[in-house]
Amino acid sequence: ALGHGTATMGMATGNGRSFANAKYIGIAPQADLIVVRGVVEAVAAHGTEAAQAAFHGCMTQAFQWLDQKITALGEPVVGMINSESTVGPHDGTATVSRLIDQDFANRPGRAFVLPSGDEGLYADHAGGTFNGSQPTVVNFTRTSTGETPIGIWYPGSAKANITISFADGTTVGPLGPVN
Protein backbone atom coordinates (compact mmCIF):
# COMPACT_ATOMS: atom_id res chain seq x y z
CA ALA A 1 0.00 0.00 0.00
CA LEU A 2 1.11 3.55 -0.57
CA GLY A 3 -0.31 7.04 -0.44
CA HIS A 4 -2.11 9.18 2.09
CA GLY A 5 -4.10 6.22 3.46
CA THR A 6 -0.87 4.51 4.43
CA ALA A 7 0.41 7.69 6.06
CA THR A 8 -2.85 8.06 8.00
CA MET A 9 -2.65 4.47 9.25
CA GLY A 10 0.88 5.18 10.47
CA MET A 11 -0.23 8.29 12.34
CA ALA A 12 -3.08 6.35 13.90
CA THR A 13 -1.44 3.05 14.82
CA GLY A 14 2.28 3.25 14.04
CA ASN A 15 4.43 1.39 16.58
CA GLY A 16 7.48 3.65 16.15
CA ARG A 17 9.89 0.87 15.14
CA SER A 18 10.94 2.62 11.91
CA PHE A 19 13.13 5.11 13.80
CA ALA A 20 15.42 4.85 16.80
CA ASN A 21 13.82 5.51 20.18
CA ALA A 22 10.32 5.24 18.65
CA LYS A 23 10.69 8.83 17.49
CA TYR A 24 7.41 8.68 15.54
CA ILE A 25 4.71 6.64 17.26
CA GLY A 26 1.03 6.62 16.36
CA ILE A 27 -1.85 7.80 18.51
CA ALA A 28 -3.03 4.25 19.25
CA PRO A 29 -0.04 1.95 18.63
CA GLN A 30 -1.78 -1.05 20.28
CA ALA A 31 -4.83 -0.82 18.00
CA ASP A 32 -5.62 -3.39 15.35
CA LEU A 33 -6.28 -2.37 11.75
CA ILE A 34 -8.88 -3.64 9.32
CA VAL A 35 -7.99 -2.13 5.96
CA VAL A 36 -10.50 -2.07 3.11
CA ARG A 37 -9.24 -0.50 -0.07
CA GLY A 38 -12.13 0.66 -2.20
CA VAL A 39 -10.54 2.41 -5.15
CA VAL A 40 -7.10 3.02 -6.60
CA GLU A 41 -5.74 4.55 -9.76
CA ALA A 42 -3.21 2.47 -11.69
CA VAL A 43 0.26 3.01 -10.21
CA ALA A 44 3.44 2.14 -12.10
CA ALA A 45 6.20 0.20 -10.31
CA HIS A 46 8.46 2.55 -8.38
CA GLY A 47 11.29 2.04 -5.90
CA THR A 48 10.63 -1.29 -4.20
CA GLU A 49 6.85 -1.09 -4.80
CA ALA A 50 5.27 -3.34 -7.43
CA ALA A 51 2.88 -1.91 -10.02
CA GLN A 52 -0.79 -1.77 -9.02
CA ALA A 53 -3.71 -2.20 -11.40
CA ALA A 54 -6.61 0.24 -11.17
CA PHE A 55 -9.77 -0.99 -9.48
CA HIS A 56 -12.99 0.31 -7.99
CA GLY A 57 -14.73 -1.78 -5.35
CA CYS A 58 -18.38 -1.91 -4.42
CA MET A 59 -18.99 0.16 -1.27
CA THR A 60 -22.09 -1.81 -0.29
CA GLN A 61 -20.22 -5.10 -0.31
CA ALA A 62 -17.24 -3.53 1.50
CA PHE A 63 -19.46 -2.23 4.30
CA GLN A 64 -21.28 -5.57 4.60
CA TRP A 65 -17.94 -7.38 4.92
CA LEU A 66 -16.65 -4.80 7.41
CA ASP A 67 -19.79 -5.04 9.56
CA GLN A 68 -19.42 -8.83 9.73
CA LYS A 69 -15.72 -8.54 10.65
CA ILE A 70 -16.38 -5.92 13.37
CA THR A 71 -19.23 -8.00 14.82
CA ALA A 72 -17.03 -11.12 14.90
CA LEU A 73 -14.17 -9.27 16.64
CA GLY A 74 -16.46 -7.82 19.30
CA GLU A 75 -14.08 -4.89 19.93
CA PRO A 76 -14.69 -1.14 19.94
CA VAL A 77 -13.95 0.33 16.53
CA VAL A 78 -13.35 3.66 14.86
CA GLY A 79 -14.07 3.58 11.14
CA MET A 80 -12.66 6.04 8.65
CA ILE A 81 -12.74 6.67 4.93
CA ASN A 82 -9.50 8.35 3.93
CA SER A 83 -10.47 10.10 0.73
CA GLU A 84 -8.89 13.09 -0.89
CA SER A 85 -12.28 14.36 -1.96
CA THR A 86 -15.66 15.12 -0.48
CA VAL A 87 -17.42 14.26 -3.73
CA GLY A 88 -21.11 13.62 -3.17
CA PRO A 89 -23.95 15.37 -1.41
CA HIS A 90 -23.31 16.47 2.15
CA ASP A 91 -26.83 16.00 3.51
CA GLY A 92 -26.70 12.34 4.55
CA THR A 93 -28.42 11.00 1.43
CA ALA A 94 -25.34 9.65 -0.39
CA THR A 95 -25.01 5.86 -0.51
CA VAL A 96 -21.82 5.98 1.56
CA SER A 97 -23.51 8.19 4.18
CA ARG A 98 -26.39 5.74 4.48
CA LEU A 99 -23.98 2.79 4.80
CA ILE A 100 -22.06 4.59 7.56
CA ASP A 101 -25.32 5.27 9.40
CA GLN A 102 -26.40 1.64 9.02
CA ASP A 103 -23.15 0.15 10.33
CA PHE A 104 -22.06 2.76 12.89
CA ALA A 105 -24.90 5.03 14.09
CA ASN A 106 -26.54 3.96 17.34
CA ARG A 107 -24.24 0.92 17.57
CA PRO A 108 -22.41 0.91 20.93
CA GLY A 109 -18.63 0.80 20.64
CA ARG A 110 -18.64 2.10 17.06
CA ALA A 111 -17.64 5.56 15.87
CA PHE A 112 -16.92 6.88 12.38
CA VAL A 113 -14.68 9.70 11.16
CA LEU A 114 -15.12 11.16 7.70
CA PRO A 115 -12.39 13.65 6.77
CA SER A 116 -13.18 16.84 4.95
CA GLY A 117 -10.98 15.94 1.99
CA ASP A 118 -7.95 17.65 0.54
CA GLU A 119 -10.04 20.48 -0.92
CA GLY A 120 -9.70 22.92 1.99
CA LEU A 121 -7.88 25.59 0.00
CA TYR A 122 -10.51 25.68 -2.74
CA ALA A 123 -13.69 27.69 -2.63
CA ASP A 124 -15.47 24.87 -4.45
CA HIS A 125 -18.94 24.82 -2.90
CA ALA A 126 -21.89 26.90 -4.03
CA GLY A 127 -25.61 26.42 -3.80
CA GLY A 128 -29.05 27.58 -4.75
CA THR A 129 -32.69 26.67 -4.36
CA PHE A 130 -34.20 24.39 -6.99
CA ASN A 131 -37.95 23.80 -7.08
CA GLY A 132 -38.26 22.23 -10.52
CA SER A 133 -40.36 25.01 -12.04
CA GLN A 134 -37.94 27.92 -12.48
CA PRO A 135 -34.27 28.12 -13.49
CA THR A 136 -31.76 28.25 -10.66
CA VAL A 137 -28.53 30.16 -11.24
CA VAL A 138 -25.47 29.20 -9.20
CA ASN A 139 -22.39 31.37 -9.75
CA PHE A 140 -18.92 30.16 -8.83
CA THR A 141 -15.33 31.01 -9.65
CA ARG A 142 -12.80 28.36 -10.53
CA THR A 143 -9.87 28.62 -8.13
CA SER A 144 -7.72 25.69 -9.22
CA THR A 145 -5.90 24.70 -12.38
CA GLY A 146 -6.33 21.53 -14.40
CA GLU A 147 -9.55 19.55 -14.51
CA THR A 148 -12.34 20.85 -12.33
CA PRO A 149 -15.13 18.32 -11.82
CA ILE A 150 -18.55 19.73 -11.06
CA GLY A 151 -21.02 17.69 -9.06
CA ILE A 152 -24.61 18.83 -8.65
CA TRP A 153 -27.06 17.25 -6.21
CA TYR A 154 -30.64 18.02 -5.34
CA PRO A 155 -33.37 16.20 -3.44
CA GLY A 156 -36.72 15.24 -4.85
CA SER A 157 -38.09 13.76 -8.00
CA ALA A 158 -38.08 16.88 -10.20
CA LYS A 159 -36.20 16.30 -13.46
CA ALA A 160 -33.34 18.74 -13.94
CA ASN A 161 -31.22 19.79 -16.88
CA ILE A 162 -27.94 21.60 -16.36
CA THR A 163 -26.46 24.28 -18.61
CA ILE A 164 -23.00 25.67 -17.86
CA SER A 165 -22.09 29.07 -19.24
CA PHE A 166 -18.45 30.17 -19.18
CA ALA A 167 -17.18 33.76 -19.00
CA ASP A 168 -15.86 33.49 -22.58
CA GLY A 169 -19.39 32.82 -23.88
CA THR A 170 -19.00 29.05 -24.29
CA THR A 171 -22.10 27.13 -23.22
CA VAL A 172 -22.36 23.39 -22.48
CA GLY A 173 -25.80 21.81 -22.19
CA PRO A 174 -28.48 21.42 -21.39
CA LEU A 175 -27.51 18.02 -19.98
CA GLY A 176 -29.83 15.67 -18.11
CA PRO A 177 -29.11 13.50 -15.08
CA VAL A 178 -25.99 11.29 -15.20
CA ASN A 179 -24.48 13.42 -17.98
Salt bridges, closest charged atoms under 4 A:
ASP67 OD1 - ARG107 NH2 3.06
ASP67 OD1 - ARG110 NH1 2.63
GLU84 OE1 - HIS4 NE2 3.96
ASP124 OD1 - HIS125 ND1 2.76
